C-alpha cells in the first residue's frame, strides 16, 4: 500500500469512526493547515461520511421516538396421553 493510500485510509477511518467533536476542535486549533489539506483531498469520502452520519442519526432519532415493546413467551405444552400414544 502506498503512503498516499495509507494516509487516506487512516484519515477517513479516524474522521469517520473515531474523531470526537473535542478532538476535531483541538486539531483545528493546532493543525489547521494539515486538516484543511486532508479535508480538501478527501472531500468526497468526508462528504459520504457526513451524509451517512446524518442519515443514521435521523433513523436513530425516529426509532427513539417510536419504541415498540413486545413480550415473547415460550409456551411448552404437554401432550395428552392420547397424543403420546400416536407419536
C-alpha positions, 0 to 999 in steps of 0.5 A: 500500500502506498503512503498516499493510500495509507494516509487516506485510509487512516484519515477517513477511518479516524474522521469517520469512526473515531474523531470526537467533536473535542478532538476535531476542535483541538486539531483545528486549533493546532493543525489547521493547515494539515486538516484543511489539506486532508479535508480538501483531498478527501472531500468526497469520502468526508462528504459520504461520511457526513451524509451517512452520519446524518442519515443514521442519526435521523433513523436513530432519532425516529426509532427513539421516538417510536419504541415498540415493546413486545413480550415473547413467551415460550409456551411448552405444552404437554401432550395428552396421553392420547397424543403420546400414544400416536407419536 
